[in-house]
Amino acid sequence: MFTRLSGQVVKRPLKQWVNAFMQARGVSGTAGAPQSVRISINTKAIAATAAVATTAAAGLGYYFYANPIHANMEEEGLHPPAYPWSHRSLFGTFDHASIRRGYQVYREVCSACHSLDRIAWRNLVDVSHTEDEVRAMAEEFEYKDGPNEIGDYFERPGKLSDYMPRPYPNDEAARAGNGGALPPDLSLMVKARHGGCDYIFALLTGYVDPPAGVEIREGLNYNPYFPGGSIAMARLLYDGLVEYDDGTPATTSQMAKDVTTFLAWAAEPEHDDRKKMGVKAIIILSAMTILSIWIKRNRFASLKSRKFLYAPPK
Protein backbone atom coordinates (compact mmCIF):
# COMPACT_ATOMS: atom_id res chain seq x y z
CA MET A 1 0.00 0.00 0.00
CA PHE A 2 2.82 2.39 0.90
CA THR A 3 4.50 1.61 -2.40
CA ARG A 4 1.30 2.44 -4.34
CA LEU A 5 0.82 5.69 -2.42
CA SER A 6 4.44 6.76 -2.93
CA GLY A 7 4.15 6.00 -6.65
CA GLN A 8 1.03 8.19 -6.88
CA VAL A 9 2.79 11.02 -5.05
CA VAL A 10 5.70 10.86 -7.47
CA LYS A 11 3.57 10.54 -10.61
CA ARG A 12 1.17 13.42 -9.78
CA PRO A 13 3.80 16.26 -9.87
CA LEU A 14 5.39 14.66 -12.95
CA LYS A 15 2.04 14.62 -14.75
CA GLN A 16 1.35 18.22 -13.79
CA TRP A 17 4.82 19.24 -15.03
CA VAL A 18 4.28 17.46 -18.36
CA ASN A 19 0.89 19.17 -18.85
CA ALA A 20 2.41 22.58 -18.11
CA PHE A 21 5.31 21.84 -20.48
CA MET A 22 2.96 20.87 -23.31
CA GLN A 23 0.76 23.95 -22.76
CA ALA A 24 3.84 26.18 -22.90
CA ARG A 25 4.64 24.68 -26.29
CA GLY A 26 1.23 25.59 -27.65
CA VAL A 27 -0.40 22.22 -27.10
CA SER A 28 -3.71 22.19 -25.30
CA GLY A 29 -4.09 20.18 -22.16
CA THR A 30 -4.22 16.46 -22.48
CA ALA A 31 -7.20 16.06 -20.21
CA GLY A 32 -9.73 15.93 -23.08
CA ALA A 33 -7.56 13.83 -25.37
CA PRO A 34 -7.90 10.08 -25.72
CA GLN A 35 -5.88 7.89 -23.36
CA SER A 36 -3.51 6.65 -26.10
CA VAL A 37 -2.81 10.23 -27.25
CA ARG A 38 -2.08 11.38 -23.69
CA ILE A 39 0.31 8.47 -23.14
CA SER A 40 2.09 9.17 -26.42
CA ILE A 41 2.46 12.89 -25.67
CA ASN A 42 3.71 12.22 -22.13
CA THR A 43 6.20 9.63 -23.33
CA LYS A 44 7.60 11.93 -26.02
CA ALA A 45 7.88 14.81 -23.58
CA ILE A 46 9.71 12.71 -21.01
CA ALA A 47 12.02 11.26 -23.68
CA ALA A 48 12.82 14.75 -25.02
CA THR A 49 13.51 16.05 -21.53
CA ALA A 50 15.76 13.08 -20.74
CA ALA A 51 17.69 13.60 -23.99
CA VAL A 52 18.22 17.29 -23.23
CA ALA A 53 19.33 16.51 -19.67
CA THR A 54 21.73 13.80 -20.86
CA THR A 55 23.24 16.08 -23.48
CA ALA A 56 23.67 18.89 -20.97
CA ALA A 57 25.28 16.56 -18.43
CA ALA A 58 27.65 15.15 -21.06
CA GLY A 59 28.63 18.63 -22.21
CA LEU A 60 29.22 19.79 -18.64
CA GLY A 61 31.28 16.71 -17.88
CA TYR A 62 33.44 17.24 -20.96
CA TYR A 63 33.94 20.89 -20.03
CA PHE A 64 35.21 20.00 -16.56
CA TYR A 65 37.37 17.23 -18.03
CA ALA A 66 38.98 19.58 -20.56
CA ASN A 67 39.22 22.44 -18.05
CA PRO A 68 40.05 20.90 -14.67
CA ILE A 69 39.61 23.08 -11.62
CA HIS A 70 42.64 23.17 -9.34
CA ALA A 71 41.85 24.43 -5.89
CA ASN A 72 45.43 24.01 -4.65
CA MET A 73 48.22 23.56 -7.17
CA GLU A 74 50.72 22.88 -4.39
CA GLU A 75 48.75 19.91 -3.11
CA GLU A 76 47.98 18.48 -6.57
CA GLY A 77 51.32 19.23 -8.17
CA LEU A 78 52.24 21.52 -11.03
CA HIS A 79 50.58 20.50 -14.29
CA PRO A 80 53.27 19.23 -16.72
CA PRO A 81 53.60 20.74 -20.19
CA ALA A 82 52.72 18.69 -23.26
CA TYR A 83 55.70 17.24 -25.13
CA PRO A 84 55.70 15.99 -28.76
CA TRP A 85 56.10 12.25 -28.18
CA SER A 86 56.45 10.26 -31.39
CA HIS A 87 53.96 7.59 -30.32
CA ARG A 88 51.22 10.06 -29.37
CA SER A 89 50.08 10.86 -32.93
CA LEU A 90 47.32 8.90 -34.63
CA PHE A 91 49.64 6.72 -36.71
CA GLY A 92 52.85 7.26 -34.72
CA THR A 93 54.86 4.41 -33.24
CA PHE A 94 57.49 4.08 -30.54
CA ASP A 95 61.06 5.16 -31.15
CA HIS A 96 62.70 1.76 -30.71
CA ALA A 97 66.20 3.20 -30.47
CA SER A 98 64.93 5.32 -27.58
CA ILE A 99 63.39 2.21 -25.98
CA ARG A 100 66.80 0.51 -26.08
CA ARG A 101 68.51 3.50 -24.50
CA GLY A 102 65.67 3.82 -21.98
CA TYR A 103 66.13 0.23 -20.88
CA GLN A 104 69.81 0.96 -20.32
CA VAL A 105 68.88 3.91 -18.09
CA TYR A 106 66.37 1.77 -16.21
CA ARG A 107 68.87 -1.04 -15.70
CA GLU A 108 71.76 1.14 -14.58
CA VAL A 109 69.80 3.69 -12.55
CA CYS A 110 66.16 2.87 -11.81
CA SER A 111 66.36 -0.90 -11.23
CA ALA A 112 68.26 -0.39 -7.98
CA CYS A 113 64.95 0.56 -6.31
CA HIS A 114 62.06 0.06 -8.74
CA SER A 115 60.74 -3.23 -10.09
CA LEU A 116 59.25 -4.07 -13.46
CA ASP A 117 57.12 -7.06 -12.52
CA ARG A 118 54.91 -7.25 -15.61
CA ILE A 119 57.70 -7.32 -18.21
CA ALA A 120 59.37 -10.59 -19.17
CA TRP A 121 62.70 -10.85 -20.95
CA ARG A 122 60.97 -12.15 -24.07
CA ASN A 123 59.10 -8.86 -24.41
CA LEU A 124 62.34 -7.12 -25.37
CA VAL A 125 63.04 -9.45 -28.28
CA ASP A 126 62.77 -7.67 -31.67
CA VAL A 127 61.66 -4.50 -29.88
CA SER A 128 64.90 -3.10 -28.51
CA HIS A 129 67.31 -6.07 -28.57
CA THR A 130 67.94 -9.22 -30.51
CA GLU A 131 67.08 -12.63 -29.09
CA ASP A 132 70.72 -13.45 -28.36
CA GLU A 133 71.23 -10.16 -26.53
CA VAL A 134 68.13 -10.68 -24.39
CA ARG A 135 69.10 -14.28 -23.64
CA ALA A 136 72.55 -13.15 -22.48
CA MET A 137 71.04 -10.43 -20.25
CA ALA A 138 68.62 -12.90 -18.69
CA GLU A 139 71.39 -15.39 -17.91
CA GLU A 140 73.16 -12.77 -15.81
CA PHE A 141 70.51 -13.28 -13.09
CA GLU A 142 69.82 -16.34 -10.96
CA TYR A 143 66.24 -17.53 -10.50
CA LYS A 144 64.91 -19.93 -7.91
CA ASP A 145 63.26 -22.93 -9.53
CA GLY A 146 62.08 -26.39 -8.61
CA PRO A 147 61.39 -28.67 -7.05
CA ASN A 148 63.60 -31.17 -8.87
CA GLU A 149 63.25 -34.95 -8.90
CA ILE A 150 64.31 -35.21 -5.25
CA GLY A 151 62.11 -32.31 -4.09
CA ASP A 152 64.77 -29.65 -3.67
CA TYR A 153 64.72 -26.10 -4.97
CA PHE A 154 67.69 -24.85 -6.93
CA GLU A 155 69.10 -21.76 -8.58
CA ARG A 156 69.35 -21.56 -12.37
CA PRO A 157 70.28 -18.88 -14.92
CA GLY A 158 67.44 -16.79 -16.24
CA LYS A 159 65.69 -17.55 -19.51
CA LEU A 160 63.47 -15.64 -21.90
CA SER A 161 60.23 -16.67 -20.20
CA ASP A 162 61.31 -15.28 -16.81
CA TYR A 163 60.12 -11.91 -15.61
CA MET A 164 62.61 -9.20 -14.74
CA PRO A 165 63.93 -9.63 -11.21
CA ARG A 166 62.88 -7.39 -8.36
CA PRO A 167 65.50 -5.34 -6.50
CA TYR A 168 64.12 -6.44 -3.11
CA PRO A 169 62.72 -9.79 -2.02
CA ASN A 170 59.58 -8.22 -0.51
CA ASP A 171 57.92 -4.89 0.29
CA GLU A 172 59.25 -4.82 3.86
CA ALA A 173 62.82 -5.03 2.63
CA ALA A 174 62.09 -2.31 0.07
CA ARG A 175 60.73 0.00 2.78
CA ALA A 176 63.68 -0.70 5.05
CA GLY A 177 66.12 0.16 2.28
CA ASN A 178 64.40 3.45 1.37
CA GLY A 179 63.72 5.11 4.69
CA GLY A 180 60.20 3.73 5.01
CA ALA A 181 59.09 4.71 1.49
CA LEU A 182 58.02 1.94 -0.86
CA PRO A 183 59.35 2.44 -4.41
CA PRO A 184 56.42 1.71 -6.76
CA ASP A 185 56.53 -0.81 -9.56
CA LEU A 186 57.10 0.91 -12.91
CA SER A 187 55.31 -1.54 -15.19
CA LEU A 188 52.15 0.57 -15.47
CA MET A 189 53.44 3.86 -14.10
CA VAL A 190 52.76 5.81 -17.30
CA LYS A 191 49.14 4.64 -17.30
CA ALA A 192 48.71 5.11 -13.56
CA ARG A 193 49.67 8.78 -13.42
CA HIS A 194 47.66 11.72 -14.73
CA GLY A 195 49.65 13.25 -17.53
CA GLY A 196 51.35 9.98 -18.49
CA CYS A 197 54.66 10.51 -20.27
CA ASP A 198 54.54 14.27 -19.72
CA TYR A 199 54.32 13.80 -15.96
CA ILE A 200 57.17 11.26 -15.80
CA PHE A 201 59.48 13.44 -17.89
CA ALA A 202 58.61 16.59 -15.95
CA LEU A 203 59.14 14.78 -12.64
CA LEU A 204 62.57 13.46 -13.62
CA THR A 205 63.76 16.86 -14.84
CA GLY A 206 61.86 19.08 -12.40
CA TYR A 207 64.07 18.97 -9.28
CA VAL A 208 64.78 22.51 -8.08
CA ASP A 209 65.59 24.26 -4.84
CA PRO A 210 62.51 24.98 -2.73
CA PRO A 211 61.25 28.56 -3.02
CA ALA A 212 61.43 30.99 -0.15
CA GLY A 213 59.05 30.12 2.65
CA VAL A 214 58.76 26.43 1.72
CA GLU A 215 60.26 24.01 4.22
CA ILE A 216 61.17 20.46 3.24
CA ARG A 217 61.64 17.80 5.89
CA GLU A 218 64.97 16.06 6.16
CA GLY A 219 65.25 13.16 3.75
CA LEU A 220 62.80 14.66 1.25
CA ASN A 221 63.39 16.63 -1.93
CA TYR A 222 61.44 19.44 -3.56
CA ASN A 223 59.81 18.80 -6.92
CA PRO A 224 56.89 21.06 -7.97
CA TYR A 225 55.41 18.40 -10.25
CA PHE A 226 54.96 15.91 -7.40
CA PRO A 227 51.73 16.30 -5.38
CA GLY A 228 52.63 18.20 -2.24
CA GLY A 229 56.04 19.18 -3.59
CA SER A 230 57.97 16.82 -1.27
CA ILE A 231 59.24 13.55 -2.74
CA ALA A 232 61.45 10.91 -1.14
CA MET A 233 63.22 10.05 -4.40
CA ALA A 234 66.24 12.26 -4.93
CA ARG A 235 67.38 13.50 -8.31
CA LEU A 236 69.10 10.61 -10.07
CA LEU A 237 69.73 11.79 -13.64
CA TYR A 238 72.80 13.93 -14.31
CA ASP A 239 74.64 14.68 -17.52
CA GLY A 240 76.97 11.83 -18.49
CA LEU A 241 75.58 9.39 -15.93
CA VAL A 242 75.40 6.57 -18.49
CA GLU A 243 77.27 5.92 -21.72
CA TYR A 244 75.00 5.02 -24.60
CA ASP A 245 76.15 2.32 -27.00
CA ASP A 246 75.06 4.33 -30.06
CA GLY A 247 77.00 7.43 -29.04
CA THR A 248 73.98 9.59 -28.17
CA PRO A 249 74.94 12.35 -25.69
CA ALA A 250 73.63 11.31 -22.28
CA THR A 251 72.20 14.61 -21.12
CA THR A 252 69.66 14.77 -18.33
CA SER A 253 66.78 15.53 -20.68
CA GLN A 254 67.87 12.81 -23.13
CA MET A 255 68.01 10.15 -20.42
CA ALA A 256 64.65 11.30 -19.03
CA LYS A 257 63.11 11.15 -22.50
CA ASP A 258 64.53 7.68 -23.19
CA VAL A 259 63.51 6.10 -19.90
CA THR A 260 60.04 7.67 -20.21
CA THR A 261 59.68 6.17 -23.69
CA PHE A 262 60.77 2.79 -22.31
CA LEU A 263 58.21 2.98 -19.49
CA ALA A 264 55.50 4.01 -21.96
CA TRP A 265 56.30 0.90 -24.00
CA ALA A 266 56.37 -1.24 -20.84
CA ALA A 267 52.87 -0.03 -19.95
CA GLU A 268 51.56 -0.90 -23.43
CA PRO A 269 53.84 -3.34 -25.31
CA GLU A 270 51.12 -4.01 -27.91
CA HIS A 271 50.92 -0.32 -28.88
CA ASP A 272 52.60 -0.60 -32.29
CA ASP A 273 50.84 -3.85 -33.22
CA ARG A 274 47.49 -2.36 -32.26
CA LYS A 275 48.02 0.64 -34.51
CA LYS A 276 49.20 -1.55 -37.39
CA MET A 277 46.07 -3.66 -37.02
CA GLY A 278 43.96 -0.51 -36.93
CA VAL A 279 45.47 0.74 -40.20
CA LYS A 280 44.81 -2.62 -41.84
CA ALA A 281 41.23 -2.58 -40.58
CA ILE A 282 40.68 0.95 -41.92
CA ILE A 283 42.04 -0.03 -45.34
CA ILE A 284 39.96 -3.22 -45.56
CA LEU A 285 36.75 -1.59 -44.32
CA SER A 286 37.22 1.37 -46.66
CA ALA A 287 37.71 -0.95 -49.64
CA MET A 288 34.67 -3.01 -48.66
CA THR A 289 32.59 0.15 -48.25
CA ILE A 290 33.57 1.45 -51.69
CA LEU A 291 32.90 -1.98 -53.22
CA SER A 292 29.49 -2.27 -51.57
CA ILE A 293 28.49 1.21 -52.77
CA TRP A 294 29.58 0.37 -56.32
CA ILE A 295 27.69 -2.95 -56.27
CA LYS A 296 24.59 -1.26 -54.90
CA ARG A 297 24.64 1.45 -57.55
CA ASN A 298 25.37 -1.04 -60.31
CA ARG A 299 22.66 -3.43 -59.14
CA PHE A 300 19.91 -0.92 -58.53
CA ALA A 301 20.74 1.58 -61.29
CA SER A 302 18.53 -0.23 -63.78
CA LEU A 303 15.73 -0.52 -61.23
CA LYS A 304 15.83 3.10 -60.11
CA SER A 305 16.09 4.46 -63.65
CA ARG A 306 13.10 2.52 -64.98
CA LYS A 307 10.24 4.51 -66.39
CA PHE A 308 6.70 3.21 -66.16
CA LEU A 309 4.26 4.31 -68.82
CA TYR A 310 0.58 3.84 -68.51
CA ALA A 311 -1.13 3.07 -71.79
CA PRO A 312 -4.87 3.45 -71.28
CA PRO A 313 -7.00 1.06 -73.25
CA LYS A 314 -8.39 2.40 -76.47
KOLDRENKOL-81612 format. One line per field, with one value per residue (C-alpha): x, y, z; residue in three letters; residue number from 1. Coordinates in steps of 0.001 Angstrom, whole numbers. Last residue first. Example, Ala and Ser with C-alpha at 12.3 -4.5 7.8 and 13.67 -1.06 7.14 Angstrom:
! KOLDRENKOL-81612
xx = c(13670, 12300);
yy = c(-1060, -4500);
zz = c(7140, 7800);
resn = c(SER, ALA);
resi = c(2, 1);
//
This chain:
! KOLDRENKOL-81612
xx = c(-8393, -7005, -4869, -1127, 578, 4260, 6704, 10242, 13096, 16088, 15829, 15735, 18533, 20741, 19910, 22656, 25374, 24637, 24589, 27692, 29582, 28491, 29493, 32904, 33569, 32585, 34669, 37712, 37221, 36754, 39962, 42040, 40680, 41233, 44806, 45467, 43962, 46074, 49197, 48020, 47489, 50844, 52601, 50916, 51121, 53838, 51560, 52866, 56367, 56303, 55497, 58209, 60770, 59678, 60041, 63507, 64527, 63111, 64652, 68008, 67873, 66781, 69658, 72199, 73627, 74939, 73981, 77004, 75059, 76154, 74998, 77271, 75401, 75579, 76968, 74640, 72804, 69735, 69099, 67381, 66236, 63224, 61452, 59245, 57965, 56037, 52625, 51732, 54961, 55413, 56893, 59807, 61442, 63390, 62796, 65246, 64973, 61645, 61167, 60262, 58757, 59051, 61427, 61249, 62511, 65588, 64782, 64067, 61861, 63765, 62570, 59135, 58614, 59484, 57170, 54317, 54538, 54657, 51353, 49655, 47655, 49668, 48714, 49140, 52761, 53438, 52149, 55315, 57097, 56531, 56420, 59350, 58015, 59085, 60198, 63720, 64400, 66116, 63676, 60733, 62095, 62824, 59250, 57916, 59578, 62723, 64119, 65497, 62879, 63930, 62608, 60123, 61309, 60225, 63466, 65694, 67440, 70285, 69347, 69104, 67690, 64722, 64774, 62106, 64307, 63248, 63603, 61394, 62080, 63258, 64913, 66240, 69818, 70515, 73156, 71390, 68616, 71040, 72549, 69100, 68130, 71225, 70724, 67078, 67942, 67312, 64905, 61663, 62771, 63039, 62339, 59096, 60972, 62702, 59372, 57698, 54914, 57121, 59248, 60740, 62057, 64953, 68256, 66360, 66162, 69798, 71761, 68865, 66374, 68883, 69810, 66131, 65669, 68509, 66797, 63387, 64926, 66199, 62698, 61059, 57489, 54857, 52848, 49643, 47322, 50083, 51223, 53960, 56451, 56099, 55702, 55700, 52719, 53604, 53270, 50581, 52242, 51323, 47984, 48753, 50723, 48224, 45431, 41852, 42637, 39610, 40047, 39222, 38976, 37368, 35211, 33940, 33441, 31276, 29220, 28632, 27647, 25280, 23671, 23237, 21726, 19332, 18218, 17686, 15762, 13514, 12821, 12017, 9713, 7885, 7596, 6204, 3709, 2458, 2090, 314, -2079, -2809, -3508, -5883, -7899, -7558, -9729, -7198, -4225, -4095, -3712, -398, 1231, 4644, 3844, 764, 2960, 5307, 2414, 894, 4281, 4819, 1348, 2038, 5394, 3799, 1172, 3572, 5702, 2793, 1027, 4146, 4445, 816, 1301, 4502, 2817, 0);
yy = c(2402, 1057, 3449, 3072, 3836, 4314, 3211, 4507, 2516, 4462, 3096, -520, -235, 1577, -918, -3427, -1040, 1446, -1260, -2953, 366, 1210, -2270, -1980, 1448, 154, -3006, -950, 1371, -1594, -3218, -32, 945, -2582, -2620, 741, -514, -3664, -1549, 644, -2359, -3850, -597, -317, -4010, -3340, -897, -33, -1235, 905, 4005, 2982, 2790, 6166, 7671, 6097, 7678, 11149, 11302, 10152, 12810, 15533, 14769, 14611, 11309, 12351, 9594, 7433, 4327, 2320, 5018, 5923, 6572, 9394, 11831, 14681, 13933, 11792, 10614, 13500, 12256, 10050, 10913, 13553, 16823, 19176, 18197, 16299, 15906, 18397, 21061, 18804, 19439, 16630, 14662, 13160, 16065, 17801, 20464, 24014, 26432, 30116, 30994, 28560, 24984, 24256, 22509, 18970, 19084, 16861, 13464, 14784, 16585, 13442, 11259, 13804, 14272, 10510, 9979, 13251, 11715, 8782, 5106, 4636, 5810, 3861, 570, -1541, 914, -809, 1715, 2439, 1936, 4710, 3733, 5110, 3447, 162, -702, 1, -2306, -5031, -4822, -4891, -8221, -9794, -6437, -5338, -7388, -9631, -9199, -11906, -15278, -16665, -15641, -17549, -16787, -18881, -21556, -21758, -24849, -26101, -29645, -32310, -35207, -34948, -31167, -28669, -26390, -22925, -19933, -17533, -16341, -13277, -12773, -15392, -12903, -10433, -13145, -14279, -10679, -10159, -13449, -12633, -9223, -6065, -3104, -4496, -7667, -9454, -7118, -8858, -12153, -10850, -10587, -7316, -7249, -7059, -4069, -3230, 60, 563, -387, -902, 2866, 3693, 1144, -1038, 1768, 3911, 960, 228, 3821, 3502, 507, 2206, 5316, 3201, 1761, 5163, 4081, 4410, 7264, 6716, 8904, 10859, 10056, 7591, 10262, 12254, 15992, 17244, 18690, 20738, 19233, 20503, 21515, 19230, 18483, 19909, 22878, 23558, 24007, 24428, 23169, 23079, 20900, 22442, 19577, 17231, 19999, 20890, 17237, 16710, 19793, 18635, 15149, 16562, 18886, 16080, 13801, 16515, 17288, 13597, 13084, 16054, 14749, 11265, 12705, 14811, 11925, 9626, 12223, 12886, 9169, 8466, 11376, 10227, 6651, 7893, 10084, 13826, 15930, 16062, 16460, 20185, 22185, 22221, 25593, 24684, 26177, 23948, 20874, 21838, 22576, 19174, 17456, 19242, 18220, 14622, 14660, 16261, 13418, 10542, 10862, 11017, 8193, 6003, 6759, 5694, 2436, 1605, 2389, 0);
zz = c(-76471, -73245, -71282, -71785, -68509, -68825, -66156, -66388, -64979, -63648, -60107, -61230, -63779, -61292, -58532, -59142, -60314, -57549, -54903, -56270, -56316, -52767, -51569, -53217, -51690, -48246, -48664, -49637, -46662, -44318, -45556, -45342, -41919, -40581, -41837, -40197, -36933, -37021, -37390, -34513, -32262, -33223, -32293, -28883, -27912, -25307, -23427, -19953, -20840, -23999, -21960, -19489, -22307, -23686, -20205, -19895, -23195, -22504, -19026, -20418, -23129, -20675, -18326, -21121, -22279, -25692, -28170, -29038, -30059, -26998, -24604, -21717, -18492, -15929, -18488, -17523, -14306, -13637, -10074, -8307, -4932, -4401, -1139, -2737, -1273, -3585, -2235, -5379, -7403, -10246, -7965, -6921, -3562, -1933, 1253, 3750, 6159, 5892, 3237, 4218, 1724, 2646, -153, -3023, -2725, -4839, -8079, -9285, -12397, -14841, -13620, -12642, -15952, -17892, -15801, -15957, -19722, -20268, -18491, -17535, -14726, -13415, -13561, -17304, -17298, -14097, -15471, -15193, -12907, -9557, -6757, -4415, -860, 1494, 5013, 4690, 1372, 2283, 5045, 2781, 73, 2630, 3859, 295, -505, -2016, -3110, -6499, -8355, -11214, -14742, -15613, -16813, -20198, -21901, -19507, -16236, -14918, -12366, -8584, -6931, -4971, -3673, -4091, -5251, -8905, -8870, -7050, -8609, -9530, -7906, -10504, -10961, -13095, -15808, -17914, -18688, -20247, -22484, -23641, -24385, -26528, -28363, -29091, -30514, -28571, -28513, -29881, -31668, -28284, -25367, -24408, -24066, -20950, -19166, -18209, -15614, -12520, -13455, -10088, -8742, -6305, -7983, -11232, -11814, -12548, -14585, -15705, -16212, -18086, -20322, -20884, -21983, -24500, -26080, -25983, -27577, -30470, -30708, -31152, -30544, -33240, -34716, -36711, -34626, -32931, -29370, -30316, -31387, -28178, -28757, -25132, -23260, -20189, -16716, -14288, -11031, -8169, -6570, -3112, -4391, -7165, -4652, -5886, -9341, -11622, -14667, -18048, -20559, -18027, -16555, -20026, -20958, -17879, -18638, -22206, -21057, -18426, -20973, -23485, -20858, -19669, -23233, -23995, -20742, -21526, -25017, -23681, -21010, -23575, -26020, -23327, -22131, -25666, -26424, -23140, -23693, -27245, -26099, -23363, -25719, -25367, -23080, -20213, -22479, -22162, -25298, -27101, -27651, -26293, -22903, -22764, -23311, -20480, -18107, -18853, -18364, -15027, -13795, -14752, -12952, -9868, -9776, -10608, -7475, -5046, -6877, -6651, -2928, -2420, -4338, -2404, 903, 0);
resn = c(LYS, PRO, PRO, ALA, TYR, LEU, PHE, LYS, ARG, SER, LYS, LEU, SER, ALA, PHE, ARG, ASN, ARG, LYS, ILE, TRP, ILE, SER, LEU, ILE, THR, MET, ALA, SER, LEU, ILE, ILE, ILE, ALA, LYS, VAL, GLY, MET, LYS, LYS, ARG, ASP, ASP, HIS, GLU, PRO, GLU, ALA, ALA, TRP, ALA, LEU, PHE, THR, THR, VAL, ASP, LYS, ALA, MET, GLN, SER, THR, THR, ALA, PRO, THR, GLY, ASP, ASP, TYR, GLU, VAL, LEU, GLY, ASP, TYR, LEU, LEU, ARG, ALA, MET, ALA, ILE, SER, GLY, GLY, PRO, PHE, TYR, PRO, ASN, TYR, ASN, LEU, GLY, GLU, ARG, ILE, GLU, VAL, GLY, ALA, PRO, PRO, ASP, VAL, TYR, GLY, THR, LEU, LEU, ALA, PHE, ILE, TYR, ASP, CYS, GLY, GLY, HIS, ARG, ALA, LYS, VAL, MET, LEU, SER, LEU, ASP, PRO, PRO, LEU, ALA, GLY, GLY, ASN, GLY, ALA, ARG, ALA, ALA, GLU, ASP, ASN, PRO, TYR, PRO, ARG, PRO, MET, TYR, ASP, SER, LEU, LYS, GLY, PRO, ARG, GLU, PHE, TYR, ASP, GLY, ILE, GLU, ASN, PRO, GLY, ASP, LYS, TYR, GLU, PHE, GLU, GLU, ALA, MET, ALA, ARG, VAL, GLU, ASP, GLU, THR, HIS, SER, VAL, ASP, VAL, LEU, ASN, ARG, TRP, ALA, ILE, ARG, ASP, LEU, SER, HIS, CYS, ALA, SER, CYS, VAL, GLU, ARG, TYR, VAL, GLN, TYR, GLY, ARG, ARG, ILE, SER, ALA, HIS, ASP, PHE, THR, GLY, PHE, LEU, SER, ARG, HIS, SER, TRP, PRO, TYR, ALA, PRO, PRO, HIS, LEU, GLY, GLU, GLU, GLU, MET, ASN, ALA, HIS, ILE, PRO, ASN, ALA, TYR, PHE, TYR, TYR, GLY, LEU, GLY, ALA, ALA, ALA, THR, THR, ALA, VAL, ALA, ALA, THR, ALA, ALA, ILE, ALA, LYS, THR, ASN, ILE, SER, ILE, ARG, VAL, SER, GLN, PRO, ALA, GLY, ALA, THR, GLY, SER, VAL, GLY, ARG, ALA, GLN, MET, PHE, ALA, ASN, VAL, TRP, GLN, LYS, LEU, PRO, ARG, LYS, VAL, VAL, GLN, GLY, SER, LEU, ARG, THR, PHE, MET);
resi = c(314, 313, 312, 311, 310, 309, 308, 307, 306, 305, 304, 303, 302, 301, 300, 299, 298, 297, 296, 295, 294, 293, 292, 291, 290, 289, 288, 287, 286, 285, 284, 283, 282, 281, 280, 279, 278, 277, 276, 275, 274, 273, 272, 271, 270, 269, 268, 267, 266, 265, 264, 263, 262, 261, 260, 259, 258, 257, 256, 255, 254, 253, 252, 251, 250, 249, 248, 247, 246, 245, 244, 243, 242, 241, 240, 239, 238, 237, 236, 235, 234, 233, 232, 231, 230, 229, 228, 227, 226, 225, 224, 223, 222, 221, 220, 219, 218, 217, 216, 215, 214, 213, 212, 211, 210, 209, 208, 207, 206, 205, 204, 203, 202, 201, 200, 199, 198, 197, 196, 195, 194, 193, 192, 191, 190, 189, 188, 187, 186, 185, 184, 183, 182, 181, 180, 179, 178, 177, 176, 175, 174, 173, 172, 171, 170, 169, 168, 167, 166, 165, 164, 163, 162, 161, 160, 159, 158, 157, 156, 155, 154, 153, 152, 151, 150, 149, 148, 147, 146, 145, 144, 143, 142, 141, 140, 139, 138, 137, 136, 135, 134, 133, 132, 131, 130, 129, 128, 127, 126, 125, 124, 123, 122, 121, 120, 119, 118, 117, 116, 115, 114, 113, 112, 111, 110, 109, 108, 107, 106, 105, 104, 103, 102, 101, 100, 99, 98, 97, 96, 95, 94, 93, 92, 91, 90, 89, 88, 87, 86, 85, 84, 83, 82, 81, 80, 79, 78, 77, 76, 75, 74, 73, 72, 71, 70, 69, 68, 67, 66, 65, 64, 63, 62, 61, 60, 59, 58, 57, 56, 55, 54, 53, 52, 51, 50, 49, 48, 47, 46, 45, 44, 43, 42, 41, 40, 39, 38, 37, 36, 35, 34, 33, 32, 31, 30, 29, 28, 27, 26, 25, 24, 23, 22, 21, 20, 19, 18, 17, 16, 15, 14, 13, 12, 11, 10, 9, 8, 7, 6, 5, 4, 3, 2, 1);
//
